[in-house]
């Protein structure tokens, strides 16, 4: 051990603040935390600078300009023309109480210069009614068969059915003569490509030529004319069996002409509209029925109802002029 020189200064003890506490900047733990904070701050600033100055991949220029593609007007038109799927809908038939504005018109038979005039024995008929076109519910041929005209009422299509009253009240020569003339004129005026079916009704139903369609050929027109001239009215007035025949036809008619000169029984008044409506729904069809009252308006209410519910027309033809 080396002896200390007498004149060497003796080491001074470390001065501490009053109370024995060490200053915060001399604390080793606080110094370590401060250093770590500064280091993380420096790393964060460096990373941010690198990110902001780095070039985007693919060699894209800074602040690229975004351009919106333009579409020509014709292209937009084509796009908007693309049909969208239609929502499924269910179409119900028009209720019986639905009202239509049906106004009687002057009969074409009173003027031979109008369409439908000049029909021989029909020239002396006068009347009023509403005409209309057929609905085209038959074999899908639309108007391929042309048109038909009966008592001045026009219908378009290719297959035409006639439900004619031959009850006893039609025995009067002028009445049966007018019916014969109108029916013959209608059939003879059809194109060869059209088809017709005539069913007579009184107590029962009786087809004129057969139980199915007859093409409007010259031979069938001649046969129909011969049978029409032999019609002998008798019996009561029940059209229900005749309409049973109509709805058994295949294809269904494009239009039906339904005429009567009198009134129907209460049973017919109640059952016929329901029968027609039920068959239209069962066949998924709506056959236009053109209803004609001849000389007597007694059945007008029923005939208007049938015309409304079927999309047909109602016409009244007055008695032949003396």
C-alpha positions in Angstrom: 0.0 0.0 0.0 1.4 3.3 -1.0 1.2 6.0 1.5 -0.7 9.1 0.4 1.3 12.2 0.3 0.4 14.6 2.9 -0.2 17.4 0.4 -2.4 15.5 -2.0 -6.0 16.6 -2.1 -8.4 14.1 -0.6 -11.4 13.0 -2.9 -14.6 15.0 -2.4 -17.9 13.2 -2.0 -20.6 13.6 -4.9 -22.8 16.5 -4.1 -26.5 15.7 -4.2 -29.4 18.1 -4.2 -31.0 18.8 -0.9 -33.1 15.9 0.2 -30.7 13.4 -1.4 -32.6 13.3 -4.9 -30.7 12.9 -8.3 -31.5 15.4 -11.2 -33.8 14.0 -14.0 -31.2 14.4 -16.7 -28.8 12.3 -14.7 -31.3 9.4 -14.4 -30.1 6.5 -16.6 -33.6 5.2 -17.2 -35.0 8.5 -18.3 -32.0 9.0 -20.6 -32.6 5.6 -22.2 -36.3 6.4 -22.9 -35.4 9.8 -24.4 -32.9 8.2 -26.7 -35.4 5.6 -27.9 -38.0 8.2 -28.5 -35.6 10.3 -30.6 -34.5 7.2 -32.6 -38.1 6.1 -33.4 -39.0 9.7 -34.5 -36.0 9.8 -36.8 -36.9 6.4 -38.3 -40.5 7.6 -38.9 -39.5 10.8 -40.6 -37.0 8.9 -42.8 -39.7 6.3 -43.8 -42.2 9.1 -44.7 -39.6 11.0 -46.8 -38.8 7.7 -48.7 -42.4 7.0 -49.4 -43.2 10.4 -50.6 -40.2 10.6 -53.0 -40.3 7.0 -54.3 -41.5 6.6 -57.9 -44.6 4.5 -58.5 -44.2 1.0 -60.0 -44.3 0.6 -63.7 -42.7 3.9 -64.5 -45.8 5.9 -64.1 -45.3 9.6 -63.8 -46.0 11.5 -60.7 -49.5 12.9 -60.2 -51.0 10.9 -63.1 -54.0 12.4 -64.8 -57.1 10.2 -64.8 -59.2 10.3 -68.0 -62.7 9.1 -68.2 -63.6 7.0 -71.3 -66.2 8.7 -73.5 -69.0 6.8 -75.1 -70.6 7.7 -78.4 -74.2 8.6 -78.4 -75.1 5.7 -80.7 -73.5 3.2 -78.2 -75.5 4.7 -75.4 -78.7 4.3 -77.5 -77.8 0.6 -78.1 -77.2 0.0 -74.4 -80.5 1.6 -73.4 -82.3 -0.4 -76.1 -81.5 -3.7 -74.4 -84.9 -5.0 -73.0 -85.1 -5.8 -69.4 -87.0 -8.8 -68.2 -90.7 -8.0 -67.7 -92.3 -8.6 -64.4 -94.8 -11.4 -64.4 -98.3 -10.1 -64.3 -101.7 -11.8 -64.1 -104.5 -10.3 -66.3 -108.0 -10.8 -65.1 -111.0 -10.6 -67.3 -113.1 -7.4 -67.2 -115.9 -7.6 -64.6 -119.4 -7.8 -65.9 -120.4 -4.5 -64.3 -117.7 -2.6 -66.2 -119.4 -0.1 -68.4 -118.5 1.0 -71.9 -119.8 3.9 -73.9 -121.7 2.1 -76.7 -123.5 4.4 -79.0 -125.9 3.3 -81.8 -124.8 4.2 -85.3 -126.7 4.5 -88.6 -127.1 1.2 -90.3 -125.1 0.9 -93.6 -128.1 -0.9 -95.1 -129.9 2.4 -95.4 -127.4 3.8 -97.9 -126.2 1.6 -100.8 -123.2 4.0 -101.3 -121.7 3.0 -97.9 -119.6 -0.1 -97.3 -121.9 -3.1 -96.8 -124.8 -1.5 -98.9 -126.3 -3.0 -102.0 -127.0 -6.4 -100.5 -130.1 -7.2 -102.5 -132.9 -8.2 -100.1 -131.0 -6.2 -97.4 -131.3 -2.9 -99.1 -134.7 -2.3 -97.4 -133.3 -2.9 -93.9 -132.8 0.0 -91.6 -131.1 -0.1 -88.2 -128.5 1.1 -85.7 -125.6 -0.5 -84.0 -122.0 -0.6 -83.1 -119.6 -2.5 -85.3 -116.2 -3.8 -84.4 -113.3 -6.0 -85.5 -112.5 -9.5 -84.4 -109.9 -10.1 -81.7 -107.8 -12.7 -83.5 -107.9 -15.6 -81.0 -108.0 -18.4 -83.5 -105.1 -20.2 -85.2 -102.7 -17.3 -85.0 -103.2 -16.3 -88.6 -104.3 -12.8 -87.6 -105.9 -11.1 -90.6 -104.5 -13.6 -93.2 -108.0 -14.6 -94.2 -109.1 -11.0 -94.7 -112.4 -10.0 -93.2 -116.1 -10.8 -92.9 -119.2 -8.7 -92.8 -122.6 -9.8 -91.4 -125.6 -7.4 -91.1 -123.1 -4.6 -91.6 -120.7 -5.6 -88.7 -117.2 -6.1 -89.8 -114.7 -8.6 -88.3 -111.1 -9.4 -89.3 -109.4 -12.7 -89.1 -109.3 -16.0 -90.9 -112.0 -18.1 -89.1 -115.6 -16.8 -88.6 -118.5 -18.5 -86.8 -122.2 -17.7 -87.1 -124.7 -18.5 -84.4 -128.1 -17.7 -86.1 -131.6 -17.7 -84.7 -134.0 -20.0 -86.7 -136.7 -20.1 -84.1 -140.4 -19.9 -85.0 -140.5 -16.1 -84.8 -138.2 -15.9 -87.8 -140.9 -17.5 -90.1 -142.0 -14.2 -91.4 -140.8 -14.1 -95.1 -139.2 -10.7 -94.9 -137.3 -11.7 -91.8 -136.0 -15.1 -92.9 -135.3 -13.5 -96.4 -133.1 -10.8 -94.8 -131.2 -13.4 -92.7 -130.6 -15.6 -95.8 -129.4 -12.7 -97.9 -127.1 -11.4 -95.1 -125.6 -14.9 -94.5 -125.1 -15.7 -98.2 -123.5 -12.3 -98.8 -121.1 -12.7 -95.9 -119.9 -16.2 -96.9 -119.6 -15.3 -100.6 -117.5 -12.3 -99.7 -114.8 -14.3 -97.9 -111.4 -14.9 -99.4 -110.7 -18.5 -100.4 -108.2 -18.8 -97.6 -110.8 -18.0 -94.9 -112.9 -20.6 -93.0 -116.5 -20.4 -91.8 -118.8 -22.3 -89.5 -122.6 -21.8 -89.3 -124.7 -23.2 -86.5 -128.5 -22.7 -86.4 -130.3 -22.7 -83.1 -133.9 -23.0 -81.9 -134.8 -25.8 -79.5 -131.4 -27.4 -80.3 -128.3 -26.7 -82.4 -127.8 -27.8 -86.0 -124.6 -27.0 -88.0 -125.2 -25.8 -91.6 -122.5 -27.9 -93.3 -120.7 -30.0 -90.8 -119.3 -30.2 -87.3 -116.0 -28.5 -88.2 -114.6 -25.6 -90.2 -115.4 -25.3 -93.9 -112.9 -23.5 -96.2 -114.4 -20.7 -98.2 -113.9 -22.5 -101.5 -116.3 -22.1 -104.4 -117.8 -25.6 -103.7 -118.3 -24.9 -100.0 -119.9 -21.6 -100.8 -122.3 -23.2 -103.2 -123.2 -25.9 -100.7 -123.7 -23.3 -97.9 -126.0 -21.2 -100.1 -128.1 -24.2 -101.0 -128.6 -25.1 -97.3 -129.2 -21.5 -96.3 -132.1 -21.3 -98.7 -133.6 -24.4 -97.1 -133.7 -23.1 -93.6 -137.1 -23.6 -92.1 -137.6 -21.6 -88.9 -139.5 -23.3 -86.0 -139.2 -24.0 -82.3 -138.1 -21.9 -79.3 -135.0 -19.8 -78.8 -132.1 -21.5 -76.9 -128.5 -20.6 -78.1 -126.7 -22.6 -75.3 -126.2 -25.8 -77.4 -124.9 -23.7 -80.3 -122.2 -22.1 -78.2 -121.2 -25.5 -76.9 -120.5 -26.3 -80.6 -118.5 -23.1 -81.0 -116.2 -23.8 -78.1 -115.5 -27.3 -79.4 -114.1 -25.9 -82.6 -110.4 -26.3 -83.2 -108.8 -23.9 -83.8 -111.1 -21.5 -82.0 -112.8 -18.7 -84.1 -111.3 -15.3 -84.6 -114.8 -13.8 -84.4 -118.3 -15.0 -83.7 -121.6 -13.4 -85.0 -124.5 -14.0 -82.7 -128.0 -12.9 -83.8 -131.5 -13.2 -82.5 -134.9 -11.6 -83.3 -136.5 -12.1 -79.9 -136.0 -12.6 -76.2 -134.5 -15.4 -74.3 -135.7 -17.4 -71.3 -134.6 -16.5 -67.8 -132.4 -19.6 -67.8 -130.6 -18.4 -70.9 -130.2 -14.9 -69.5 -128.6 -16.3 -66.4 -126.5 -19.1 -67.9 -125.2 -18.0 -71.2 -122.8 -15.1 -70.1 -121.4 -17.4 -67.4 -120.9 -20.2 -69.9 -119.1 -18.0 -72.3 -116.8 -16.5 -69.6 -116.0 -19.9 -68.1 -115.0 -21.3 -71.5 -112.9 -18.3 -72.4 -111.0 -18.7 -69.2 -110.7 -22.5 -69.7 -109.4 -22.0 -73.3 -107.1 -19.2 -72.2 -108.7 -17.1 -75.0 -111.1 -14.3 -75.6 -113.2 -14.7 -78.7 -114.8 -11.5 -79.9 -118.6 -12.0 -80.1 -120.5 -9.5 -82.2 -124.1 -9.5 -81.0 -127.0 -8.5 -83.2 -130.6 -8.0 -82.3 -132.8 -8.2 -85.3 -136.2 -6.3 -85.4 -136.7 -6.7 -81.7 -134.6 -5.2 -78.9 -135.9 -7.5 -76.2 -132.5 -9.2 -75.8 -130.5 -6.0 -75.9 -129.4 -6.0 -72.3 -128.0 -9.6 -72.5 -126.4 -9.0 -75.9 -124.6 -5.9 -74.7 -123.3 -7.8 -71.7 -121.9 -10.6 -73.9 -120.4 -8.0 -76.3 -118.7 -6.2 -73.4 -117.2 -9.3 -71.7 -115.9 -10.8 -74.9 -114.5 -7.6 -76.5 -117.0 -7.7 -79.3 -119.7 -5.3 -80.4 -123.5 -4.9 -80.2 -125.7 -3.9 -83.2 -129.4 -3.5 -83.6 -130.9 -4.0 -87.1 -134.5 -2.8 -87.5 -137.3 -4.6 -89.3 -137.2 -4.7 -93.2 -139.0 -1.6 -94.6 -142.2 -2.3 -96.5 
